[in-house]
Amino acid sequence: MQGSNTSSSPGKQIRMEIDNSEERIRNIHQDLLDVYGEQDWHDDKDGVRQLLITILSQNVADENTARAAENLFNDFEDYTEIEQASLEDLADSINPAGLPQTKAERIQRTLKALREHGDTEDYSVDFLGEMEDSEAQDWLEQIKGIGPKTASVLLNFHFDADVMPVDTHVERISKRFRLIPFSASNEKAHELLNEAVPHDIKNSFHMLIIEHGKNNCTARNPTCGETKLKKYCSYHEKVIEGNLNSEEYPEEA
């Protein structure tokens, strides 16, 4: 799936080409591996626990997620206690994750939906593994507060589903690497990357892109020039090489 955004300036023409071919993505993946190495696959065998931790991780640093998760599973004996807890107590427990009231509501809505699915009224995500990937994703996203990224993380990490989680790092770098248009929404980014990134590297590609986003391709003052990955980066081309005009490169990217 390829396309291009073409802009011109006096005396020259610059093509902001979108190239998300399998060959290019596999080349990027290999260079990411060369720079950052294999990443640990943190597949929690308890899918419900993994889903709750993913909710806690929304828009917050990893260390805050870890603190909130430790509190949550120490403060409450089981999922029943978490679902039945007062919002005040649950929010206080997960406060390090930020937006504690909102995330407490999301957690309890999620547990209620899992418990009420099927006949056994237990807390399990196993039934999602029996669905088609798109059906499982739709089921999860019907729960208020679970979006494409949260659903994709569970399905990819726990079930090895053919879905691509797209967080802020993945979205930003995919735009800078011209894998998706700058104008793509997060929902559209999920759709395009899910189609473009091969199943066998989706998990690894996702984790490596996040490493690159944390270590070099930061939102501000990126240091991509210090790695071999600069050859893919339109930001490097604009800032360091000066080959792109400002109107050809959105500042927010």
C-alpha positions in Angstrom: 0.0 0.0 0.0 1.8 3.1 -1.2 1.0 6.7 -2.0 2.6 10.1 -2.0 2.1 13.7 -0.9 3.9 15.9 -3.4 5.0 19.5 -2.6 7.1 21.9 -4.7 9.1 25.0 -4.1 10.8 27.3 -6.6 13.6 25.5 -8.5 13.0 22.0 -7.1 10.3 19.4 -6.3 10.3 17.4 -3.2 8.1 14.3 -2.9 6.9 13.4 0.6 6.4 9.7 -0.4 4.6 7.2 1.8 6.5 4.0 1.5 5.2 1.2 3.8 6.2 -1.7 1.5 7.0 -4.9 3.3 10.7 -4.7 2.1 11.2 -1.3 3.7 9.4 -2.2 6.9 11.6 -5.3 7.3 14.7 -3.2 6.6 13.6 -0.7 9.3 12.9 -3.6 11.7 16.4 -5.1 11.1 18.1 -1.8 11.7 16.1 -1.3 14.9 17.3 -4.8 16.0 20.9 -3.8 15.2 20.5 -0.6 17.3 18.4 -1.9 20.3 18.6 -5.7 20.2 15.8 -8.2 20.8 13.2 -6.9 23.2 11.6 -8.9 26.0 8.1 -10.1 25.3 6.2 -9.4 28.5 3.3 -11.8 28.0 1.5 -12.0 31.3 -0.2 -15.5 31.4 -3.2 -13.9 33.1 -4.9 -12.0 30.3 -7.2 -10.1 32.6 -4.3 -8.8 34.6 -2.5 -7.8 31.4 -5.6 -5.9 30.2 -6.0 -4.1 33.5 -2.3 -3.1 33.4 -2.7 -1.9 29.9 -5.6 0.4 31.0 -3.3 1.7 33.8 -0.6 2.4 31.2 -2.7 4.8 29.1 -0.9 8.1 28.8 1.6 7.5 31.6 5.2 6.5 32.0 6.2 2.9 32.5 7.4 3.4 36.1 4.1 5.0 37.1 2.2 2.1 35.5 4.4 -0.4 37.5 3.7 1.4 40.8 0.0 1.6 40.2 -0.2 -2.1 39.2 1.8 -3.2 42.3 -0.7 -1.2 44.5 -3.7 -2.6 42.7 -2.8 -6.2 43.1 -1.5 -5.8 46.6 -4.5 -3.8 47.9 -7.2 -6.1 46.5 -7.3 -9.9 46.9 -8.9 -10.7 43.6 -10.9 -9.3 40.6 -14.1 -9.5 42.5 -12.8 -7.2 45.1 -11.5 -4.8 42.5 -14.9 -4.7 40.7 -16.8 -4.3 43.9 -14.5 -1.7 45.5 -15.6 1.8 46.0 -14.4 4.1 43.3 -12.7 6.2 45.9 -10.7 3.3 47.2 -9.8 2.0 43.8 -8.8 5.4 42.5 -6.6 5.9 45.6 -4.9 2.6 44.9 -4.0 3.3 41.3 -3.3 7.0 41.8 0.3 6.8 40.5 -1.0 6.0 37.0 -2.8 9.4 36.7 -6.4 10.0 36.0 -7.3 7.7 38.8 -11.1 8.2 38.8 -11.3 7.7 35.1 -9.1 4.6 35.1 -10.9 3.2 38.1 -14.2 3.4 36.2 -12.6 1.8 33.1 -11.2 -1.1 35.1 -14.6 -1.8 36.8 -16.5 -1.5 33.5 -14.0 -3.9 31.9 -14.3 -6.5 34.7 -18.1 -6.3 34.6 -18.1 -6.9 30.9 -15.7 -9.9 31.2 -17.7 -11.4 34.1 -21.0 -11.0 32.3 -19.8 -12.6 29.1 -20.9 -16.2 28.7 -22.5 -18.4 31.3 -19.8 -18.9 34.0 -19.6 -15.3 35.3 -15.9 -15.6 35.9 -13.1 -13.2 34.8 -11.5 -14.5 31.7 -10.4 -13.2 28.3 -10.1 -16.7 26.9 -13.2 -16.4 24.7 -11.5 -13.6 22.8 -9.0 -16.1 21.5 -11.8 -18.1 19.8 -12.9 -15.0 17.8 -11.6 -13.6 14.6 -9.1 -10.8 15.4 -11.4 -8.1 14.1 -14.3 -9.5 16.1 -12.3 -9.6 19.3 -11.0 -6.1 18.7 -14.6 -4.8 18.2 -15.8 -6.6 21.4 -13.1 -4.9 23.5 -13.6 -1.5 22.0 -17.3 -1.6 22.9 -16.1 -1.1 26.5 -16.0 2.6 27.1 -12.4 3.6 27.7 -10.8 0.8 25.7 -9.5 2.1 22.4 -7.6 0.5 19.5 -4.2 0.6 21.2 -5.4 -1.0 24.5 -7.3 -3.7 22.6 -4.4 -4.4 20.2 -1.9 -4.7 23.1 -3.9 -7.5 24.7 -4.7 -9.3 21.5 -1.2 -9.2 20.1 0.8 -9.9 23.3 -1.5 -12.4 24.8 -3.0 -14.2 21.8 -0.3 -13.3 19.1 -3.2 -11.9 17.0 -2.4 -10.2 13.7 -3.0 -6.7 15.1 -0.6 -3.8 15.5 -0.7 -1.7 18.7 -0.1 2.0 17.9 0.8 4.3 20.8 2.1 7.8 20.6 5.7 6.7 19.9 4.6 4.3 17.1 2.4 6.9 15.6 4.9 9.7 15.7 7.8 7.6 14.3 5.6 6.0 11.6 4.8 9.5 10.3 8.4 10.6 10.5 9.5 7.4 8.7 6.8 8.0 6.0 5.0 4.8 6.8 1.7 6.6 7.1 0.6 10.2 6.2 1.1 13.0 8.7 -2.7 13.6 8.5 -3.6 10.1 9.7 -5.6 9.9 12.9 -4.7 7.3 15.5 -7.5 5.1 14.3 -6.3 5.4 10.7 -2.7 4.7 11.9 -3.9 1.5 13.4 -5.6 0.5 10.2 -2.7 1.3 7.9 0.1 -0.2 10.1 -2.0 -3.3 10.8 -2.2 -3.9 7.1 1.4 -3.0 6.3 3.5 -4.6 9.1 3.9 -8.4 8.6 2.4 -10.5 11.4 5.6 -12.2 12.2 7.3 -9.0 13.3 4.3 -7.0 14.6 5.2 -7.5 18.2 8.9 -6.9 17.8 8.4 -3.9 15.5 6.0 -2.3 18.0 8.4 -2.7 21.0 11.5 -1.6 19.0 9.8 1.5 17.7 8.9 2.4 21.3 12.5 2.0 22.3 13.5 4.3 19.5 10.9 6.8 20.5 12.1 6.8 24.1 15.8 6.9 23.3 16.2 8.9 20.1 13.1 9.8 18.2 11.6 11.9 21.0 8.8 14.3 20.3 11.1 17.3 20.8 14.8 17.5 20.1 15.2 14.0 18.6 18.7 12.6 18.2 18.0 10.4 15.2 21.3 11.5 13.6 23.2 9.4 16.2 21.8 6.1 14.7 21.6 4.4 11.3 17.8 5.0 11.4 18.3 8.6 10.3 18.1 7.4 6.7 14.4 6.7 7.1 13.5 9.9 9.0 11.9 12.9 7.3 12.5 14.9 10.5 16.2 14.4 10.1 16.0 15.4 6.5 14.2 18.6 7.4 16.2 19.7 10.5 19.7 18.4 9.7 19.8 18.3 6.0 17.5 21.2 5.4 15.9 19.6 2.3 12.3 20.2 3.3 10.3 23.4 3.6 8.3 24.0 6.7 5.0 23.8 4.8 6.1 20.4 3.6 6.7 19.1 7.2 4.1 19.6 9.9 5.7 21.0 13.0 3.6 18.9 15.4 5.1 15.7 13.8 
